[in-house]
Amino acid sequence: MKSITKFKCVLLAAFGLWGGAIDANAEITLAVIAPKAGEYVQAGTELFNGAKLAVQEINDNGGLNGERLDMLTIDDRCDDRLAVSTAEMLTLLKSKKIGLVVGPYCSNRFDEIADIYEKAKIFQIVPTTVAYNAGSLDKKGQILLLGTKAQMSGDFFRFYNRNFAGLKVGFVYNDKPEIGYADVAKSLYDEFRRYGKSELLKFYALNREQGGVYDLARSLEEDDVHVVFVLGESDETVNFIDAAKEVNAQLIIFTNKGLVNETALKKLGKAAEGLYVMNLPGLKDSLMFTENLVNLRLLGIEPEGLEVYSYVAVKLWGDLAKQVKGFDYDKLSQAANSEEAREKWSEFLMHSGSIKSAKYIIEMYQNGEFKQVY
């Protein structure tokens, strides 16, 4: 078994899936699991960078409990089999002592992966949103900072009901299981049904083909849909928005802010004007985070991306380790669920143990910038 595991690790490293290290001689290692290529590479880059900043900051200040930290970066490619094998290999890795796993970014087979870490007594902090059912089981040594993607549904509905009540809504989405947007669809339907408005909501499959998005846009017009909430992979989302606005310039469109980067906005041009985006809550107005925020800004990091959340994940774990004066899994787990930790980190413990989520904010793109409207 050991020889097979060693071979797998070498194989993964050869393909660039495993990376490091900040300090090869460190006693305690953090593993950050996020995409290094493909559709979600930007999110992965932000998560790696934020964690790296936290590790370097801790090491520059004498380490944690007298120990310097090392960091592994691992790409599980949002692939079911690779995600599970990554977790298994981390539990069997003998050359390093894994004290914390930050991630994974994608939530496919999430509870199965969490079981592996729990049995191996490896502390896990997930700095991003997860699919609706993922994380629903209370894990002893697991903290989820941001709840579920389905939270978008509730916040979208409240904003819609306040501003566009009575207009027909089309939810256009990619239903790949690992993305988790099918969970958003289910939750969105529950919101409309709860308030007796399910007849105003209709679902559409996001067609990847260029001609297909125009057909889809025309179908929305024929169905008298005036408000669209679109969630897919970045390119297909942008292609749809472009086509939909060309077919109906008055269409009110919502999406996730992570799907429309600066390049996408330039591509959309005038079609981006008036676009609404759902975004994770920012930390720029946080009094607790002021000192860290100054440090991040000196390094050129603004509190808009996922850097902040992976940074907070490492700092939170470090605070718990200082509290228990060590890295014992059981003691860390107990400290994480203490009133002291919840009070001190309440701004960031948005989802821990039970399904509780932070509210999304909504911004509108106007005159070349996003302005918060909810």
PEQUIBEL-V727398 format. One record per pair of residues at least 4 apart in sequence whose C-alpha atoms are under 6 Angstrom apart, sorted by the first residue. I is the first residue (numbers start at 0). J is the second residue. Records with the same first field share a line. If there is no record, write none. Layout:
I=J / J
//
This chain:
11=16
12=16 / 17
16=73 / 74
17=72 / 73
18=71 / 72
19=71
20=70
21=69 / 70
22=69
25=67 / 68 / 69
27=68 / 96 / 98
28=68 / 69 / 70 / 96 / 97 / 98
29=70 / 97 / 98 / 99 / 100
30=70 / 71 / 72 / 100
31=72 / 100 / 101
32=73 / 74 / 102 / 103
33=43 / 74 / 103 / 104
34=40 / 43 / 74 / 76
35=40 / 43 / 74
36=40
45=305 / 306
46=305 / 306 / 309
49=306 / 307 / 309 / 310
50=309 / 310
53=310
55=59
57=62
58=62 / 67
62=66 / 67
75=81 / 82
77=105
78=82
81=85
83=112
88=92
90=119
99=122 / 123
100=123
101=124 / 125
102=125
106=129 / 130
107=177
109=133
110=133
116=120 / 121
120=328
122=140
123=141
124=141 / 142 / 143
125=143
126=144 / 308 / 309
127=145
128=145 / 146 / 147 / 148
129=147 / 148
130=147 / 148 / 179
131=147 / 149 / 182
137=352
139=332
140=332
142=351
143=350 / 351
144=348 / 349 / 350
145=349 / 350
146=350 / 356
149=182 / 183 / 186
151=155
152=186 / 187
156=160
159=163
160=164
167=199 / 224 / 225
168=199 / 200 / 224 / 226 / 227
169=200 / 201 / 202 / 227
170=202 / 227 / 228 / 229
171=203 / 204 / 205 / 229
172=204 / 205 / 229 / 230 / 231
173=205 / 231
174=180 / 181
183=187
188=192
189=193
191=196 / 197
192=196 / 197
206=211 / 212
207=235
212=239
213=242
216=243
219=224
220=224
225=250
226=251 / 252
227=252
228=252 / 253 / 254
229=254
230=254
231=236
232=236
233=258
239=243
241=267
243=247
244=248 / 270
252=274
253=275 / 276
254=276
255=276 / 277
256=276 / 277 / 278
259=263
267=271
272=364 / 365
273=363 / 364 / 365
274=363 / 364
275=362 / 363
276=361 / 362
277=360 / 361
278=359 / 360
279=359
280=359 / 360
283=302
288=292
295=300
296=300 / 301
302=307
306=310
311=315
320=324 / 325 / 326
335=340
338=342
340=344
341=345
344=348
349=356 / 357
350=355 / 356
360=373
361=371 / 372 / 373
362=369 / 370 / 371 / 372
363=369 / 370
364=368 / 369
//
